[in-house]
Amino acid sequence: MLFFKENALLDTLYKIRSVTSRKNLQELLFDDLRLEEEAIMQLDWNVIQSLVPLYHSTTLNTLLRWRDAK
């Protein structure tokens, strides 16, 4: 199964280095990238959780922490 939306989000965030706070990540997602929170929450988070370790990215680890806090 292909997960284009999940991969696109992870690839985009991977290019943005060192977002370490959930607040900064939220600003990045919704203000800078202009994504909708509802659309983010509808992604397959099991897939995202399994892919994040492959990237070795602080920003993506922050994404998981942000999601866990929701």
Secondary structure, DSSP 8 states (H G I E B T S, - for coil): ---HHHHHHHHHHHTS----SHHHHHHIIIIIS---HHHHHTS-HHHHHHHHHHH--HHHHHHHHHHHH-
